[in-house]
Amino acid sequence: MKDGQLWAEITAAAMRKPEIGVAALQMEETITALLASIFARVTNRPYDEARQRYQGQAQVLVMLVKAMAMRTAQCGPASPALAAQVVTLVDRILADISNDIAEG
């Protein structure tokens, strides 16, 4: 709950203050870079290739976690149906990546 409130406050402040927006963007970039490292290892790809290839997936994962945290802070825990949909999306993204093994 506290993480969601903090994320919502950072997001709101980022719209008003460019320096906070830059910091928030850098934080999300750091998370996507770390995810790319994991994806590179799992798929046997060089880091730069994995980062480019899976950038969208990493950004979607960050967005889902951020949105669920903010929604929980505002509205309480997600309904079982919503939670199941989010888990299904995350599982599908991760399965797609883990099945995309580089040849050779």
N, CA, C and O atoms as a Tinker XYZ file with bonds, in Angstrom:
   416  protein
     1  N      0.832000   -1.199000    0.000000    73     2
     2  CA     0.000000    0.000000    0.000000    64     1     3
     3  C      0.869000    1.252000    0.000000    63     2     4     5
     4  O      0.607000    2.195000   -0.747000    81     3
     5  N      1.915000    1.260000    0.849000    73     3     6
     6  CA     2.772000    2.442000    0.940000    64     5     7
     7  C      3.536000    2.672000   -0.355000    63     6     8     9
     8  O      3.714000    3.817000   -0.770000    81     7
     9  N      3.995000    1.591000   -1.006000    73     7    10
    10  CA     4.707000    1.741000   -2.272000    64     9    11
    11  C      3.805000    2.358000   -3.329000    63    10    12    13
    12  O      4.240000    3.215000   -4.098000    81    11
    13  N      2.571000    1.932000   -3.370000    73    11    14
    14  CA     1.620000    2.477000   -4.337000    64    13    15
    15  C      1.362000    3.955000   -4.109000    63    14    16    17
    16  O      1.286000    4.729000   -5.064000    81    15
    17  N      1.225000    4.352000   -2.848000    73    15    18
    18  CA     1.020000    5.765000   -2.537000    64    17    19
    19  C      2.229000    6.583000   -2.955000    63    18    20    21
    20  O      2.090000    7.665000   -3.526000    81    19
    21  N      3.406000    6.067000   -2.669000    73    19    22
    22  CA     4.633000    6.773000   -3.037000    64    21    23
    23  C      4.751000    6.886000   -4.546000    63    22    24    25
    24  O      5.097000    7.949000   -5.063000    81    23
    25  N      4.471000    5.811000   -5.254000    73    23    26
    26  CA     4.547000    5.832000   -6.709000    64    25    27
    27  C      3.552000    6.833000   -7.288000    63    26    28    29
    28  O      3.873000    7.548000   -8.237000    81    27
    29  N      2.352000    6.887000   -6.727000    73    27    30
    30  CA     1.344000    7.848000   -7.199000    64    29    31
    31  C      1.806000    9.283000   -6.960000    63    30    32    33
    32  O      1.625000   10.147000   -7.818000    81    31
    33  N      2.399000    9.535000   -5.800000    73    31    34
    34  CA     2.899000   10.884000   -5.502000    64    33    35
    35  C      4.050000   11.267000   -6.421000    63    34    36    37
    36  O      4.124000   12.406000   -6.883000    81    35
    37  N      4.942000   10.332000   -6.688000    73    35    38
    38  CA     6.058000   10.608000   -7.607000    64    37    39
    39  C      5.525000   10.887000   -9.002000    63    38    40    41
    40  O      5.987000   11.814000   -9.667000    81    39
    41  N      4.562000   10.100000   -9.452000    73    39    42
    42  CA     3.983000   10.292000  -10.776000    64    41    43
    43  C      3.310000   11.650000  -10.887000    63    42    44    45
    44  O      3.470000   12.344000  -11.891000    81    43
    45  N      2.562000   12.032000   -9.869000    73    43    46
    46  CA     1.901000   13.347000   -9.886000    64    45    47
    47  C      2.927000   14.476000   -9.870000    63    46    48    49
    48  O      2.787000   15.456000  -10.603000    81    47
    49  N      3.945000   14.343000   -9.047000    73    47    50
    50  CA     4.978000   15.380000   -8.979000    64    49    51
    51  C      5.770000   15.456000  -10.279000    63    50    52    53
    52  O      6.194000   16.536000  -10.690000    81    51
    53  N      5.968000   14.308000  -10.926000    73    51    54
    54  CA     6.726000   14.274000  -12.182000    64    53    55
    55  C      6.039000   15.077000  -13.276000    63    54    56    57
    56  O      6.703000   15.593000  -14.176000    81    55
    57  N      4.727000   15.188000  -13.208000    73    55    58
    58  CA     3.987000   15.969000  -14.206000    64    57    59
    59  C      4.158000   17.470000  -13.981000    63    58    60    61
    60  O      4.019000   18.266000  -14.910000    81    59
    61  N      4.457000   17.841000  -12.753000    73    59    62
    62  CA     4.600000   19.263000  -12.422000    64    61    63
    63  C      6.051000   19.727000  -12.429000    63    62    64    65
    64  O      6.334000   20.889000  -12.720000    81    63
    65  N      6.965000   18.823000  -12.109000    73    63    66
    66  CA     8.368000   19.203000  -11.958000    64    65    67
    67  C      9.236000   18.311000  -12.845000    63    66    68    69
    68  O      9.366000   17.113000  -12.590000    81    67
    69  N      9.827000   18.895000  -13.883000    73    67    70
    70  CA    10.614000   18.101000  -14.830000    64    69    71
    71  C     11.743000   17.308000  -14.177000    63    70    72    73
    72  O     12.035000   16.194000  -14.613000    81    71
    73  N     12.382000   17.851000  -13.147000    73    71    74
    74  CA    13.501000   17.135000  -12.529000    64    73    75
    75  C     13.035000   15.857000  -11.841000    63    74    76    77
    76  O     13.772000   14.872000  -11.798000    81    75
    77  N     11.834000   15.866000  -11.311000    73    75    78
    78  CA    11.279000   14.653000  -10.710000    64    77    79
    79  C     10.903000   13.670000  -11.815000    63    78    80    81
    80  O     11.065000   12.459000  -11.664000    81    79
    81  N     10.404000   14.199000  -12.918000    73    79    82
    82  CA    10.092000   13.354000  -14.065000    64    81    83
    83  C     11.321000   12.634000  -14.586000    63    82    84    85
    84  O     11.257000   11.453000  -14.926000    81    83
    85  N     12.443000   13.344000  -14.649000    73    83    86
    86  CA    13.700000   12.744000  -15.104000    64    85    87
    87  C     14.136000   11.646000  -14.127000    63    86    88    89
    88  O     14.542000   10.563000  -14.550000    81    87
    89  N     14.054000   11.919000  -12.845000    73    87    90
    90  CA    14.451000   10.924000  -11.839000    64    89    91
    91  C     13.557000    9.689000  -11.911000    63    90    92    93
    92  O     14.046000    8.563000  -11.811000    81    91
    93  N     12.255000    9.891000  -12.084000    73    91    94
    94  CA    11.325000    8.762000  -12.175000    64    93    95
    95  C     11.612000    7.936000  -13.424000    63    94    96    97
    96  O     11.575000    6.706000  -13.383000    81    95
    97  N     11.894000    8.606000  -14.522000    73    95    98
    98  CA    12.222000    7.907000  -15.754000    64    97    99
    99  C     13.511000    7.104000  -15.597000    63    98   100   101
   100  O     13.604000    5.971000  -16.069000    81    99
   101  N     14.501000    7.692000  -14.934000    73    99   102
   102  CA    15.762000    6.988000  -14.701000    64   101   103
   103  C     15.548000    5.748000  -13.830000    63   102   104   105
   104  O     16.176000    4.713000  -14.053000    81   103
   105  N     14.668000    5.855000  -12.848000    73   103   106
   106  CA    14.370000    4.709000  -11.996000    64   105   107
   107  C     13.754000    3.578000  -12.825000    63   106   108   109
   108  O     14.153000    2.420000  -12.698000    81   107
   109  N     12.791000    3.919000  -13.663000    73   107   110
   110  CA    12.164000    2.896000  -14.496000    64   109   111
   111  C     13.158000    2.323000  -15.497000    63   110   112   113
   112  O     13.124000    1.126000  -15.782000    81   111
   113  N     14.044000    3.163000  -16.035000    73   111   114
   114  CA    15.081000    2.686000  -16.956000    64   113   115
   115  C     16.021000    1.709000  -16.260000    63   114   116   117
   116  O     16.438000    0.715000  -16.855000    81   115
   117  N     16.354000    1.984000  -15.010000    73   115   118
   118  CA    17.214000    1.082000  -14.247000    64   117   119
   119  C     16.534000   -0.276000  -14.076000    63   118   120   121
   120  O     17.171000   -1.318000  -14.230000    81   119
   121  N     15.257000   -0.260000  -13.762000    73   119   122
   122  CA    14.519000   -1.515000  -13.586000    64   121   123
   123  C     14.462000   -2.280000  -14.905000    63   122   124   125
   124  O     14.679000   -3.491000  -14.918000    81   123
   125  N     14.174000   -1.598000  -16.012000    73   123   126
   126  CA    14.104000   -2.294000  -17.299000    64   125   127
   127  C     15.489000   -2.820000  -17.706000    63   126   128   129
   128  O     15.585000   -3.871000  -18.340000    81   127
   129  N     16.544000   -2.110000  -17.352000    73   127   130
   130  CA    17.902000   -2.581000  -17.642000    64   129   131
   131  C     18.202000   -3.854000  -16.849000    63   130   132   133
   132  O     18.813000   -4.785000  -17.373000    81   131
   133  N     17.779000   -3.891000  -15.607000    73   131   134
   134  CA    17.987000   -5.092000  -14.792000    64   133   135
   135  C     17.184000   -6.272000  -15.341000    63   134   136   137
   136  O     17.670000   -7.402000  -15.372000    81   135
   137  N     15.960000   -6.000000  -15.772000    73   135   138
   138  CA    15.163000   -7.053000  -16.396000    64   137   139
   139  C     15.846000   -7.546000  -17.664000    63   138   140   141
   140  O     15.871000   -8.749000  -17.920000    81   139
   141  N     16.400000   -6.638000  -18.461000    73   139   142
   142  CA    17.105000   -7.030000  -19.689000    64   141   143
   143  C     18.280000   -7.947000  -19.362000    63   142   144   145
   144  O     18.560000   -8.878000  -20.117000    81   143
   145  N     18.965000   -7.700000  -18.260000    73   143   146
   146  CA    20.071000   -8.578000  -17.841000    64   145   147
   147  C     19.571000   -9.988000  -17.587000    63   146   148   149
   148  O     20.194000  -10.968000  -17.996000    81   147
   149  N     18.449000  -10.074000  -16.912000    73   147   150
   150  CA    17.857000  -11.384000  -16.634000    64   149   151
   151  C     17.428000  -12.048000  -17.934000    63   150   152   153
   152  O     17.691000  -13.231000  -18.147000    81   151
   153  N     16.768000  -11.290000  -18.799000    73   151   154
   154  CA    16.291000  -11.843000  -20.063000    64   153   155
   155  C     17.462000  -12.296000  -20.932000    63   154   156   157
   156  O     17.362000  -13.313000  -21.619000    81   155
   157  N     18.558000  -11.561000  -20.909000    73   155   158
   158  CA    19.746000  -11.947000  -21.685000    64   157   159
   159  C     20.256000  -13.297000  -21.209000    63   158   160   161
   160  O     20.568000  -14.174000  -22.014000    81   159
   161  N     20.336000  -13.451000  -19.935000    73   159   162
   162  CA    20.858000  -14.713000  -19.371000    64   161   163
   163  C     19.936000  -15.883000  -19.682000    63   162   164   165
   164  O     20.394000  -16.964000  -20.052000    81   163
   165  N     18.642000  -15.663000  -19.531000    73   163   166
   166  CA    17.664000  -16.732000  -19.746000    64   165   167
   167  C     17.632000  -17.167000  -21.207000    63   166   168   169
   168  O     17.451000  -18.350000  -21.495000    81   167
   169  N     17.804000  -16.226000  -22.131000    73   167   170
   170  CA    17.685000  -16.533000  -23.557000    64   169   171
   171  C     19.029000  -16.751000  -24.254000    63   170   172   173
   172  O     19.074000  -16.979000  -25.463000    81   171
   173  N     20.123000  -16.682000  -23.491000    73   171   174
   174  CA    21.466000  -16.849000  -24.061000    64   173   175
   175  C     21.765000  -15.811000  -25.137000    63   174   176   177
   176  O     22.356000  -16.129000  -26.169000    81   175
   177  N     21.359000  -14.584000  -24.894000    73   175   178
   178  CA    21.614000  -13.496000  -25.835000    64   177   179
   179  C     22.560000  -12.488000  -25.194000    63   178   180   181
   180  O     22.618000  -12.373000  -23.969000    81   179
   181  N     23.301000  -11.758000  -26.025000    73   179   182
   182  CA    24.093000  -10.653000  -25.477000    64   181   183
   183  C     23.152000   -9.614000  -24.857000    63   182   184   185
   184  O     22.012000   -9.447000  -25.291000    81   183
   185  N     23.654000   -8.928000  -23.841000    73   183   186
   186  CA    22.826000   -7.944000  -23.126000    64   185   187
   187  C     22.196000   -6.924000  -24.065000    63   186   188   189
   188  O     20.992000   -6.679000  -23.989000    81   187
   189  N     22.995000   -6.323000  -24.953000    73   187   190
   190  CA    22.469000   -5.267000  -25.833000    64   189   191
   191  C     21.347000   -5.786000  -26.732000    63   190   192   193
   192  O     20.357000   -5.093000  -26.967000    81   191
   193  N     21.511000   -6.996000  -27.223000    73   191   194
   194  CA    20.461000   -7.589000  -28.055000    64   193   195
   195  C     19.197000   -7.830000  -27.238000    63   194   196   197
   196  O     18.092000   -7.520000  -27.684000    81   195
   197  N     19.366000   -8.385000  -26.042000    73   195   198
   198  CA    18.208000   -8.651000  -25.180000    64   197   199
   199  C     17.513000   -7.358000  -24.790000    63   198   200   201
   200  O     16.284000   -7.290000  -24.771000    81   199
   201  N     18.294000   -6.336000  -24.480000    73   199   202
   202  CA    17.690000   -5.054000  -24.094000    64   201   203
   203  C     16.836000   -4.502000  -25.219000    63   202   204   205
   204  O     15.727000   -4.024000  -24.982000    81   203
   205  N     17.340000   -4.563000  -26.431000    73   203   206
   206  CA    16.574000   -4.060000  -27.575000    64   205   207
   207  C     15.373000   -4.960000  -27.872000    63   206   208   209
   208  O     14.266000   -4.480000  -28.114000    81   207
   209  N     15.608000   -6.249000  -27.848000    73   207   210
   210  CA    14.571000   -7.208000  -28.229000    64   209   211
   211  C     13.397000   -7.226000  -27.248000    63   210   212   213
   212  O     12.245000   -7.374000  -27.656000    81   211
   213  N     13.694000   -7.074000  -25.947000    73   211   214
   214  CA    12.660000   -7.212000  -24.919000    64   213   215
   215  C     12.325000   -5.903000  -24.198000    63   214   216   217
   216  O     11.735000   -5.921000  -23.118000    81   215
   217  N     12.693000   -4.797000  -24.780000    73   215   218
   218  CA    12.439000   -3.504000  -24.138000    64   217   219
   219  C     10.953000   -3.293000  -23.867000    63   218   220   221
   220  O     10.573000   -2.874000  -22.773000    81   219
   221  N     10.125000   -3.577000  -24.844000    73   219   222
   222  CA     8.686000   -3.399000  -24.673000    64   221   223
   223  C      8.118000   -4.271000  -23.571000    63   222   224   225
   224  O      7.297000   -3.824000  -22.771000    81   223
   225  N      8.563000   -5.524000  -23.536000    73   223   226
   226  CA     8.077000   -6.434000  -22.502000    64   225   227
   227  C      8.492000   -5.948000  -21.114000    63   226   228   229
   228  O      7.691000   -5.978000  -20.179000    81   227
   229  N      9.727000   -5.508000  -20.981000    73   227   230
   230  CA    10.204000   -5.003000  -19.688000    64   229   231
   231  C      9.393000   -3.781000  -19.257000    63   230   232   233
   232  O      9.019000   -3.654000  -18.091000    81   231
   233  N      9.127000   -2.888000  -20.204000    73   231   234
   234  CA     8.350000   -1.690000  -19.880000    64   233   235
   235  C      6.926000   -2.045000  -19.478000    63   234   236   237
   236  O      6.369000   -1.426000  -18.571000    81   235
   237  N      6.335000   -3.023000  -20.132000    73   235   238
   238  CA     4.984000   -3.451000  -19.761000    64   237   239
   239  C      4.981000   -4.054000  -18.356000    63   238   240   241
   240  O      4.066000   -3.797000  -17.572000    81   239
   241  N      5.995000   -4.849000  -18.037000    73   239   242
   242  CA     6.066000   -5.430000  -16.691000    64   241   243
   243  C      6.167000   -4.342000  -15.625000    63   242   244   245
   244  O      5.490000   -4.409000  -14.600000    81   243
   245  N      7.013000   -3.341000  -15.868000    73   243   246
   246  CA     7.133000   -2.222000  -14.917000    64   245   247
   247  C      5.792000   -1.498000  -14.798000    63   246   248   249
   248  O      5.354000   -1.169000  -13.695000    81   247
   249  N      5.150000   -1.255000  -15.925000    73   247   250
   250  CA     3.873000   -0.543000  -15.923000    64   249   251
   251  C      2.808000   -1.324000  -15.143000    63   250   252   253
   252  O      2.046000   -0.737000  -14.376000    81   251
   253  N      2.758000   -2.628000  -15.337000    73   251   254
   254  CA     1.765000   -3.433000  -14.625000    64   253   255
   255  C      1.979000   -3.397000  -13.118000    63   254   256   257
   256  O      1.028000   -3.230000  -12.354000    81   255
   257  N      3.218000   -3.551000  -12.694000    73   255   258
   258  CA     3.514000   -3.522000  -11.260000    64   257   259
   259  C      3.181000   -2.148000  -10.683000    63   258   260   261
   260  O      2.563000   -2.042000   -9.624000    81   259
   261  N      3.596000   -1.105000  -11.390000    73   259   262
   262  CA     3.331000    0.265000  -10.935000    64   261   263
   263  C      1.825000    0.531000  -10.862000    63   262   264   265
   264  O      1.334000    1.070000   -9.870000    81   263
   265  N      1.102000    0.155000  -11.904000    73   263   266
   266  CA    -0.345000    0.397000  -11.937000    64   265   267
   267  C     -1.069000   -0.375000  -10.838000    63   266   268   269
   268  O     -1.972000    0.158000  -10.194000    81   267
   269  N     -0.675000   -1.622000  -10.624000    73   267   270
   270  CA    -1.328000   -2.408000   -9.561000    64   269   271
   271  C     -1.028000   -1.834000   -8.186000    63   270   272   273
   272  O     -1.900000   -1.812000   -7.317000    81   271
   273  N      0.204000   -1.367000   -7.983000    73   271   274
   274  CA     0.556000   -0.774000   -6.689000    64   273   275
   275  C     -0.253000    0.495000   -6.448000    63   274   276   277
   276  O     -0.788000    0.697000   -5.357000    81   275
   277  N     -0.343000    1.355000   -7.472000    73   275   278
   278  CA    -1.096000    2.601000   -7.302000    64   277   279
   279  C     -2.585000    2.319000   -7.135000    63   278   280   281
   280  O     -3.250000    2.969000   -6.329000    81   279
   281  N     -3.109000    1.362000   -7.884000    73   279   282
   282  CA    -4.523000    1.022000   -7.775000    64   281   283
   283  C     -4.835000    0.470000   -6.389000    63   282   284   285
   284  O     -5.861000    0.811000   -5.799000    81   283
   285  N     -3.955000   -0.380000   -5.868000    73   283   286
   286  CA    -4.153000   -0.947000   -4.538000    64   285   287
   287  C     -4.148000    0.150000   -3.479000    63   286   288   289
   288  O     -4.956000    0.124000   -2.551000    81   287
   289  N     -3.242000    1.108000   -3.614000    73   287   290
   290  CA    -3.179000    2.216000   -2.653000    64   289   291
   291  C     -4.448000    3.046000   -2.692000    63   290   292   293
   292  O     -4.899000    3.548000   -1.662000    81   291
   293  N     -5.023000    3.193000   -3.874000    73   291   294
   294  CA    -6.211000    4.033000   -4.026000    64   293   295
   295  C     -7.502000    3.276000   -3.715000    63   294   296   297
   296  O     -8.396000    3.810000   -3.058000    81   295
   297  N     -7.597000    2.030000   -4.187000    73   295   298
   298  CA    -8.874000    1.313000   -4.133000    64   297   299
   299  C     -8.859000    0.066000   -3.265000    63   298   300   301
   300  O     -9.895000   -0.578000   -3.092000    81   299
   301  N     -7.722000   -0.279000   -2.724000    73   299   302
   302  CA    -7.619000   -1.531000   -1.983000    64   301   303
   303  C     -7.190000   -2.651000   -2.909000    63   302   304   305
   304  O     -6.978000   -2.437000   -4.103000    81   303
   305  N     -7.064000   -3.831000   -2.361000    73   303   306
   306  CA    -6.592000   -4.963000   -3.163000    64   305   307
   307  C     -7.464000   -5.202000   -4.392000    63   306   308   309
   308  O     -8.670000   -4.956000   -4.384000    81   307
   309  N     -6.821000   -5.683000   -5.437000    73   307   310
   310  CA    -7.530000   -5.979000   -6.682000    64   309   311
   311  C     -8.512000   -7.118000   -6.471000    63   310   312   313
   312  O     -8.323000   -7.973000   -5.606000    81   311
   313  N     -9.552000   -7.111000   -7.269000    73   311   314
   314  CA   -10.491000   -8.237000   -7.248000    64   313   315
   315  C     -9.751000   -9.480000   -7.727000    63   314   316   317
   316  O     -8.751000   -9.378000   -8.437000    81   315
   317  N    -10.238000  -10.637000   -7.344000    73   315   318
   318  CA    -9.595000  -11.860000   -7.830000    64   317   319
   319  C     -9.528000  -11.921000   -9.358000    63   318   320   321
   320  O     -8.549000  -12.421000   -9.912000    81   319
   321  N    -10.548000  -11.424000  -10.035000    73   319   322
   322  CA   -10.556000  -11.454000  -11.502000    64   321   323
   323  C     -9.449000  -10.565000  -12.074000    63   322   324   325
   324  O     -8.747000  -10.972000  -13.000000    81   323
   325  N     -9.289000   -9.360000  -11.530000    73   323   326
   326  CA    -8.235000   -8.468000  -12.006000    64   325   327
   327  C     -6.861000   -9.042000  -11.684000    63   326   328   329
   328  O     -5.976000   -9.056000  -12.540000    81   327
   329  N     -6.683000   -9.509000  -10.471000    73   327   330
   330  CA    -5.398000  -10.087000  -10.082000    64   329   331
   331  C     -5.037000  -11.259000  -10.994000    63   330   332   333
   332  O     -3.883000  -11.400000  -11.398000    81   331
   333  N     -6.013000  -12.089000  -11.314000    73   331   334
   334  CA    -5.766000  -13.235000  -12.193000    64   333   335
   335  C     -5.360000  -12.780000  -13.591000    63   334   336   337
   336  O     -4.485000  -13.384000  -14.211000    81   335
   337  N     -5.989000  -11.724000  -14.086000    73   335   338
   338  CA    -5.623000  -11.211000  -15.413000    64   337   339
   339  C     -4.195000  -10.681000  -15.434000    63   338   340   341
   340  O     -3.456000  -10.912000  -16.391000    81   339
   341  N     -3.813000   -9.979000  -14.390000    73   339   342
   342  CA    -2.451000   -9.439000  -14.323000    64   341   343
   343  C     -1.440000  -10.584000  -14.244000    63   342   344   345
   344  O     -0.424000  -10.562000  -14.939000    81   343
   345  N     -1.709000  -11.567000  -13.414000    73   343   346
   346  CA    -0.813000  -12.721000  -13.315000    64   345   347
   347  C     -0.719000  -13.442000  -14.661000    63   346   348   349
   348  O      0.367000  -13.856000  -15.066000    81   347
   349  N     -1.838000  -13.592000  -15.347000    73   347   350
   350  CA    -1.836000  -14.235000  -16.663000    64   349   351
   351  C     -0.968000  -13.459000  -17.652000    63   350   352   353
   352  O     -0.195000  -14.058000  -18.401000    81   351
   353  N     -1.089000  -12.137000  -17.660000    73   351   354
   354  CA    -0.270000  -11.308000  -18.560000    64   353   355
   355  C      1.212000  -11.439000  -18.233000    63   354   356   357
   356  O      2.033000  -11.620000  -19.132000    81   355
   357  N      1.554000  -11.348000  -16.966000    73   355   358
   358  CA     2.954000  -11.459000  -16.556000    64   357   359
   359  C      3.495000  -12.835000  -16.933000    63   358   360   361
   360  O      4.588000  -12.946000  -17.490000    81   359
   361  N      2.733000  -13.875000  -16.632000    73   359   362
   362  CA     3.162000  -15.235000  -16.977000    64   361   363
   363  C      3.368000  -15.393000  -18.483000    63   362   364   365
   364  O      4.330000  -16.028000  -18.918000    81   363
   365  N      2.468000  -14.819000  -19.272000    73   363   366
   366  CA     2.565000  -14.935000  -20.732000    64   365   367
   367  C      3.812000  -14.220000  -21.247000    63   366   368   369
   368  O      4.527000  -14.745000  -22.101000    81   367
   369  N      4.066000  -13.031000  -20.729000    73   367   370
   370  CA     5.256000  -12.276000  -21.142000    64   369   371
   371  C      6.524000  -13.056000  -20.788000    63   370   372   373
   372  O      7.415000  -13.214000  -21.622000    81   371
   373  N      6.599000  -13.533000  -19.565000    73   371   374
   374  CA     7.777000  -14.270000  -19.134000    64   373   375
   375  C      7.946000  -15.586000  -19.887000    63   374   376   377
   376  O      9.070000  -15.977000  -20.199000    81   375
   377  N      6.857000  -16.265000  -20.179000    73   375   378
   378  CA     6.933000  -17.515000  -20.943000    64   377   379
   379  C      7.400000  -17.250000  -22.369000    63   378   380   381
   380  O      8.228000  -17.988000  -22.902000    81   379
   381  N      6.870000  -16.197000  -22.984000    73   379   382
   382  CA     7.313000  -15.847000  -24.340000    64   381   383
   383  C      8.811000  -15.586000  -24.377000    63   382   384   385
   384  O      9.505000  -16.044000  -25.285000    81   383
   385  N      9.306000  -14.855000  -23.396000    73   383   386
   386  CA    10.737000  -14.543000  -23.348000    64   385   387
   387  C     11.544000  -15.809000  -23.086000    63   386   388   389
   388  O     12.532000  -16.064000  -23.774000    81   387
   389  N     11.142000  -16.595000  -22.113000    73   387   390
   390  CA    11.934000  -17.772000  -21.753000    64   389   391
   391  C     11.930000  -18.830000  -22.859000    63   390   392   393
   392  O     12.822000  -19.677000  -22.900000    81   391
   393  N     10.950000  -18.794000  -23.745000    73   391   394
   394  CA    10.907000  -19.722000  -24.880000    64   393   395
   395  C     11.607000  -19.173000  -26.124000    63   394   396   397
   396  O     11.655000  -19.848000  -27.152000    81   395
   397  N     12.140000  -17.973000  -26.042000    73   395   398
   398  CA    12.802000  -17.314000  -27.172000    64   397   399
   399  C     14.316000  -17.463000  -27.052000    63   398   400   401
   400  O     15.049000  -16.474000  -27.049000    81   399
   401  N     14.767000  -18.686000  -26.955000    73   399   402
   402  CA    16.193000  -18.971000  -26.747000    64   401   403
   403  C     16.957000  -18.732000  -28.042000    63   402   404   405
   404  O     16.535000  -19.157000  -29.118000    81   403
   405  N     18.076000  -18.051000  -27.920000    73   403   406
   406  CA    18.936000  -17.802000  -29.088000    64   405   407
   407  C     19.530000  -19.120000  -29.571000    63   406   408   409
   408  O     19.901000  -19.983000  -28.776000    81   407
   409  N     19.610000  -19.252000  -30.873000    73   407   410
   410  CA    20.217000  -20.460000  -31.446000    64   409   411
   411  C     21.720000  -20.352000  -31.406000    63   410   412   413
   412  O     22.289000  -19.271000  -31.554000    81   411
   413  N     22.354000  -21.491000  -31.203000    73   411   414
   414  CA    23.819000  -21.502000  -31.258000    64   413   415
   415  C     24.416000  -21.331000  -29.972000    63   414   416
   416  O     25.642000  -21.319000  -29.857000    81   415
